[in-house]
Amino acid sequence: MEDENLSAFLARVLAALFGGLLFSQSAEFTQQYLQRLGGAADEMRAVVERFEESARVLALTPDEAIERLKRNADDLAVRQGSDAEESRLRYEALEQRYRSLVSTAPLFRPFELAADPDWSIAERAAGDYRPAIPATGDGVLLALAGFLLGWALGGGTHGAVAMRKRRRARRATAAGTGSDIPE
């Protein structure tokens, strides 16, 4: 029984440490993702504004300019129209994600990011990500939340494994004595 208590404690500690580490780093990753997202939105805004300015010079709305390009006989112009349309949509999506993330309380930003990430930006952020010590209040709270969740999951996992071992032992004992013990 002593070994079981020790293994239960170790399972909880390891799961809690992993959970704490994971949750604490989510605040730093979210910050790095947010910076990349903002930068991408700024660059797309510049592209869209250049296109819109070109359309204004010709007394066209952006939609009219896109349609004009897409109806052009030149394949390059048609492609430019499609690209301009995609750029506008991409900018809107990036800006919406950025505003949504910025308007969320820092403690909940990792969950907001997880709900609707821009995968290309998230992959680049993950590729360049370097762990940081949770020095902000949000990072410390997320580390604690992860630690507690890990503690609970570690205890639950250990309990399930221990219960399965006890059932097997009872079945083996019952099979050896010939009695039926229901699960």
C-alpha positions as CSV (number, residue, x, y, z in Angstrom):
1,M,0.0,0.0,0.0
2,E,2.9,2.3,0.7
3,D,4.2,1.8,-2.8
4,E,0.8,2.7,-4.2
5,N,0.7,5.9,-2.2
6,L,4.1,6.9,-3.4
7,S,3.3,6.1,-7.1
8,A,0.0,8.1,-6.7
9,F,2.0,11.0,-5.3
10,L,4.6,10.8,-8.1
11,A,2.0,10.6,-10.8
12,R,0.3,13.7,-9.5
13,V,3.6,15.6,-9.1
14,L,4.8,14.8,-12.6
15,A,1.4,15.6,-14.2
16,A,1.1,18.8,-12.1
17,L,4.6,20.0,-13.1
18,F,3.9,19.3,-16.7
19,G,0.5,21.0,-16.5
20,G,2.1,24.0,-14.7
21,L,4.9,24.2,-17.3
22,L,2.5,24.0,-20.2
23,F,0.0,26.5,-18.9
24,S,2.7,29.0,-17.8
25,Q,4.3,28.9,-21.3
26,S,0.9,29.5,-22.9
27,A,1.0,33.1,-21.8
28,E,4.4,33.7,-23.4
29,F,3.5,31.8,-26.6
30,T,0.3,33.9,-26.9
31,Q,2.3,37.1,-26.5
32,Q,4.7,36.0,-29.3
33,Y,1.8,34.9,-31.5
34,L,0.0,38.3,-30.8
35,Q,3.1,40.2,-31.9
36,R,3.4,38.2,-35.1
37,L,-0.4,38.5,-35.8
38,G,-0.2,42.3,-35.3
39,G,2.8,42.5,-37.6
40,A,1.1,40.4,-40.3
41,A,-2.1,42.6,-40.0
42,D,0.0,45.8,-40.4
43,E,1.7,44.5,-43.5
44,M,-1.5,43.3,-45.1
45,R,-3.0,46.7,-44.3
46,A,-0.2,48.4,-46.2
47,V,-0.8,46.1,-49.2
48,V,-4.6,46.8,-49.1
49,E,-4.1,50.5,-48.7
50,R,-1.8,50.7,-51.7
51,F,-4.4,48.9,-53.8
52,E,-7.2,51.1,-52.6
53,E,-5.1,54.3,-53.3
54,S,-4.5,53.1,-56.8
55,A,-8.2,52.5,-57.3
56,R,-9.0,56.0,-55.9
57,V,-6.5,57.6,-58.3
58,L,-8.6,56.1,-61.1
59,A,-11.9,57.2,-59.4
60,L,-12.8,53.5,-58.6
61,T,-13.9,51.9,-55.5
62,P,-11.8,48.9,-54.4
63,D,-14.6,46.5,-55.4
64,E,-14.8,48.2,-58.8
65,A,-11.1,48.0,-59.3
66,I,-11.1,44.3,-58.4
67,E,-13.9,43.5,-60.8
68,R,-12.2,45.5,-63.6
69,L,-9.1,43.5,-63.1
70,K,-10.9,40.2,-63.0
71,R,-12.8,41.0,-66.3
72,N,-9.6,42.0,-68.1
73,A,-8.5,39.9,-71.1
74,D,-4.9,39.8,-69.7
75,D,-4.4,36.7,-67.5
76,L,-1.9,38.6,-65.4
77,A,-4.5,41.4,-64.6
78,V,-7.1,38.7,-63.8
79,R,-4.7,37.1,-61.4
80,Q,-3.9,40.5,-59.8
81,G,-7.6,41.1,-59.3
82,S,-8.0,37.7,-57.5
83,D,-4.9,38.4,-55.5
84,A,-6.2,41.9,-54.4
85,E,-9.5,40.3,-53.4
86,E,-7.7,37.6,-51.4
87,S,-5.4,40.2,-49.8
88,R,-8.5,42.2,-48.6
89,L,-10.0,39.1,-47.1
90,R,-6.8,38.1,-45.5
91,Y,-6.4,41.5,-44.0
92,E,-9.9,41.5,-42.6
93,A,-9.4,38.0,-41.0
94,L,-6.0,39.0,-39.5
95,E,-7.4,42.3,-38.1
96,Q,-10.4,40.5,-36.6
97,R,-8.3,37.9,-34.9
98,Y,-5.9,40.6,-33.6
99,R,-8.8,42.8,-32.2
100,S,-10.4,39.8,-30.7
101,L,-7.2,38.7,-29.0
102,V,-6.3,42.2,-27.8
103,S,-9.8,42.7,-26.3
104,T,-9.6,39.5,-24.3
105,A,-8.1,39.7,-20.8
106,P,-4.5,38.5,-20.8
107,L,-5.3,35.6,-18.5
108,F,-7.8,34.2,-21.1
109,R,-5.8,35.0,-24.3
110,P,-4.3,31.5,-24.5
111,F,-7.8,30.0,-24.6
112,E,-9.0,32.6,-27.2
113,L,-5.9,31.8,-29.3
114,A,-6.7,28.0,-29.0
115,A,-10.3,28.6,-30.1
116,D,-9.4,30.3,-33.4
117,P,-5.7,30.4,-34.4
118,D,-4.3,31.6,-37.7
119,W,-2.4,28.3,-38.3
120,S,0.4,29.8,-40.5
121,I,1.2,32.4,-37.9
122,A,0.9,29.9,-35.1
123,E,3.3,27.5,-36.8
124,R,5.9,30.2,-37.4
125,A,5.5,31.4,-33.8
126,A,6.0,27.8,-32.6
127,G,9.0,27.4,-34.8
128,D,10.7,30.5,-33.3
129,Y,9.3,30.1,-29.8
130,R,11.7,30.2,-26.8
131,P,10.3,29.4,-23.3
132,A,10.2,32.1,-20.7
133,I,9.9,32.2,-17.0
134,P,6.3,33.2,-16.1
135,A,7.1,36.6,-14.6
136,T,3.8,38.3,-15.2
137,G,0.8,37.8,-12.9
138,D,-1.1,36.1,-15.8
139,G,1.8,33.7,-16.3
140,V,2.0,32.8,-12.7
141,L,-1.8,32.3,-12.5
142,L,-1.7,30.1,-15.6
143,A,1.2,28.1,-14.2
144,L,-0.8,27.5,-11.0
145,A,-3.9,26.6,-12.9
146,G,-1.9,24.1,-15.0
147,F,-0.2,22.7,-11.9
148,L,-3.6,22.1,-10.2
149,L,-5.2,20.6,-13.3
150,G,-2.1,18.4,-13.8
151,W,-2.4,17.4,-10.1
152,A,-6.0,16.4,-10.6
153,L,-5.4,14.6,-13.9
154,G,-2.4,12.7,-12.4
155,G,-4.4,11.6,-9.4
156,G,-7.3,10.5,-11.7
157,T,-5.0,8.6,-14.0
158,H,-3.3,6.9,-11.1
159,G,-6.6,6.0,-9.5
160,A,-7.9,4.5,-12.7
161,V,-4.8,2.4,-13.1
162,A,-4.9,1.3,-9.5
163,M,-8.6,0.4,-9.8
164,R,-7.8,-1.7,-12.9
165,K,-5.0,-3.6,-11.0
166,R,-7.3,-4.3,-8.1
167,R,-10.0,-5.6,-10.4
168,R,-7.5,-7.9,-12.1
169,A,-6.3,-9.1,-8.7
170,R,-9.9,-9.8,-7.6
171,R,-10.6,-11.7,-10.8
172,A,-7.5,-13.8,-10.4
173,T,-8.4,-14.6,-6.8
174,A,-12.0,-15.4,-7.8
175,A,-10.8,-17.6,-10.7
176,G,-8.5,-19.5,-8.3
177,T,-11.3,-20.1,-5.8
178,G,-14.0,-20.7,-8.4
179,S,-16.4,-18.1,-7.0
180,D,-18.0,-15.4,-9.2
181,I,-17.3,-11.8,-8.0
182,P,-19.1,-9.2,-10.1
183,E,-17.2,-6.1,-11.2
